[in-house]
Amino acid sequence: MAAVQKTIDTVSALEAYEHGFVTDIETEFAPKGLSEDTVRFISAKKGEPDWMLEWRLEAYRRWIAMDEPDWAKLSYPRIDYQDAFYYAAPKEKDGPKSLDEVDPELLRTYEKLGIPLKEQAFLAGVQGSPKIAVDAVFDSVSVATTFRAELAKSGVIFCPISEALRDHPDLVRKYLATVVPTTDNYFACLNSAVFSDGSFVYIPPGVRCPMELSTYFRINASGTGQFERTLIIADKGSYVSYLEGCTAPMRDENQLHAAVVELVALEDAEIKYSTVQNWYPGDPDTGKGGIYNFVTKRADCRGDRSKVSWTQVETGSAITWKYPSCVLRGEGSQGEFYSIAITNGRQQADTGTKMIHLGKNTRSRIISKGISAGKSTQTYRGLVSAHPKALGARNFTQCDSLLIGKDCAAHTVPYVEARNAHCTFEHEATTTRLSDDQLFYCQSRGLDAEASVALLVNGFVRDVLQQLPMEFAVEAQKLVAVSLEGSVG
Amino acid sequence: MLNISNLHVSVGSKPIIDGLSLAVPAGEVHAVMGPNGAGKSTLSYTLAGRGGYEVTGGSATLNGEDLLTLGPDERAAKGVFLSFQYPLEIPGVPALTFIRTAMNAQRKARGEPEVSAPDFLKRVRAAAANLRMDMDMLKRGLNVGFSGGEKKRMEILQMALLEPRLLILDETDSGLDIDALRIVSEGVNAMRSPDRAMLVITHYQRLLDYIKPDRVHVLAAGRIVASGGPELALELEREGYDKYASSSQSVAAA
């Protein structure tokens, strides 16, 4: 019917990617391709200790013996790992730099993206928002980290991981790869060999981090992959809320992004990790270009009563392969996963979570909202498992899929493994199509087609949006609307 | 105010409205009654601009302005309001958000400033009190888990707040018990004014005991086959629609 076509057209036309510009800046690359020399080059660039280089080389040797996984419901041509740069960094002058010394071109880039790199500035468009510390990662290096001095007063360490390797080697060594082992999977192993930057966070015992921390990832250089590594440690009884954002220019080529994020929560600690992922999704009509996003994110709720909450808003990337997970090791620990994934055009997403219940009376909660439009495909893939000792484990899972138009697809693949008789797992799943009746109802009240879709979709994802830090909820709400632009008309 | 002239409407190439003419002057309430399948809902959807209802001839104007070329949201901004026979559920969108979004969208289209939050809340409280609605209901997902009667009250609440000029009530009495019917009717009657026109579409005369029409029209086989004063509704109640069946035979299947 006419109205359906209208809906589809509006959602697809809205797909105007506003972060698709390129920053013109002099860039230094590693030699193209991947070899032990590339690994040595990156390690040397970072001035890393010998043990770190050895660790990387070991990862590289293991990686070349591994096969790329093919179990996800994704289809893409084979990636030529030799046809990419593994290190790209804006050329810089010598010496350590303060915020004032950051290349103005970079400052302008982040300003354009709405990310404040000045300590007096707050998030664009949010009046009176609380302070947010930002680590800005541009291609392979961190270019600025704000509010470090203020954070240091509380004992909080927030810095690029390359710097943490130099300044806090013992901390890094103690925790690195203890959540995601080097050989955990193909992409994590690749990351271990070539990761170039990312954020490091340490919250000392009993400290409630005084502000939101965030890292903003930007891929700029052409033909470059981004391999960042983030490590967050919340010591006993501490709390931190952390947000990451990602964008990239529009290009015809596919660029690889393979990150590893490790979270460690000790006794009574809580980590809230939010992601707003808006990598360039590729051309909506031809499917050309876009980021291949292969990410391993895992939290270890190591201490008793610890808690980790993942919230993600996934709107970008041509391919998304991502399962932020929780290992619920501590007694009474809790894991949460709240997800909004939106695919449009030719995007493909295979995403979900794993909740591994190891300790007694551990609890987890999964709320996943998938929205497919255009010719996109989306799969929720989740594992909930309880080991023999995880007596009293509880999980609640809710997976809702919303379809817009007739050319998209949604799949739900839940795996449930209960290896003791004293756990309670609940699973609910729904799939609905955005109805013409609802659309007409909204329109008859004065909303145009685009506003109607945005309202309906925001209603659909409301439970999850409420989990985001307030400062970002507004931004995410807008992003939801923008990602669906053009899916109705 | 509302002028419909020789209107023809098809749904999926099947003619449903077949030469319908009707005029509702400002300040008047007109009832359109008719048997099932006469085209009553088609008429209301066509006036509101729903997709899939193809106008193959004739015109419909509001204060001389052509309605049929406008999108549904544009018609709403011009003052057209349809109270749905089956109001939709909008999960996750509280009624307050929904109505405020709609109100501001209409205001924007008319070049008016947005309603302020305190002003909006004040109006909602007053309107909800008139319809004996609990404010808590307005904070939940719109119409989600509401009874038939609650949904109809929500329609009238929206109507009261959006202050339309042409009010179309499509089978508003269906699903209402006597108490709800009285409250809803009071809400509708409160909106009668010299600069509004109202089209009350109903199968039963019952609603017209509460909302007194100035004129009653009988819709059969896609056109108006009889018009009269309020007494016509009583006659229909007594004698049924059989009398008009002959004229509806040609499109009986509709």
Boltz contact constraints between the chains, C-beta under 6 A:
constraints:
  - contact:
      token1: [A, 1]
      token2: [B, 51]
      max_distance: 6.0
  - contact:
      token1: [A, 1]
      token2: [B, 52]
      max_distance: 6.0
  - contact:
      token1: [A, 2]
      token2: [B, 51]
      max_distance: 6.0
  - contact:
      token1: [A, 3]
      token2: [B, 51]
      max_distance: 6.0
  - contact:
      token1: [A, 437]
      token2: [B, 88]
      max_distance: 6.0
  - contact:
      token1: [A, 438]
      token2: [B, 88]
      max_distance: 6.0
  - contact:
      token1: [A, 440]
      token2: [B, 50]
      max_distance: 6.0
  - contact:
      token1: [A, 441]
      token2: [B, 88]
      max_distance: 6.0
  - contact:
      token1: [A, 443]
      token2: [B, 72]
      max_distance: 6.0
  - contact:
      token1: [A, 443]
      token2: [B, 73]
      max_distance: 6.0
  - contact:
      token1: [A, 444]
      token2: [B, 48]
      max_distance: 6.0
  - contact:
      token1: [A, 444]
      token2: [B, 72]
      max_distance: 6.0
  - contact:
      token1: [A, 444]
      token2: [B, 76]
      max_distance: 6.0
  - contact:
      token1: [A, 444]
      token2: [B, 82]
      max_distance: 6.0
  - contact:
      token1: [A, 445]
      token2: [B, 76]
      max_distance: 6.0
  - contact:
      token1: [A, 445]
      token2: [B, 102]
      max_distance: 6.0
  - contact:
      token1: [A, 446]
      token2: [B, 73]
      max_distance: 6.0
  - contact:
      token1: [A, 446]
      token2: [B, 76]
      max_distance: 6.0
  - contact:
      token1: [A, 446]
      token2: [B, 77]
      max_distance: 6.0
  - contact:
      token1: [A, 446]
      token2: [B, 102]
      max_distance: 6.0
  - contact:
      token1: [A, 446]
      token2: [B, 105]
      max_distance: 6.0
  - contact:
      token1: [A, 446]
      token2: [B, 106]
      max_distance: 6.0
  - contact:
      token1: [A, 447]
      token2: [B, 73]
      max_distance: 6.0
  - contact:
      token1: [A, 447]
      token2: [B, 105]
      max_distance: 6.0
  - contact:
      token1: [A, 448]
      token2: [B, 73]
      max_distance: 6.0
  - contact:
      token1: [A, 455]
      token2: [B, 93]
      max_distance: 6.0
  - contact:
      token1: [A, 459]
      token2: [B, 90]
      max_distance: 6.0
  - contact:
      token1: [A, 459]
      token2: [B, 91]
      max_distance: 6.0
  - contact:
      token1: [A, 459]
      token2: [B, 92]
      max_distance: 6.0
  - contact:
      token1: [A, 459]
      token2: [B, 93]
      max_distance: 6.0
  - contact:
      token1: [A, 460]
      token2: [B, 92]
      max_distance: 6.0
  - contact:
      token1: [A, 462]
      token2: [B, 92]
      max_distance: 6.0
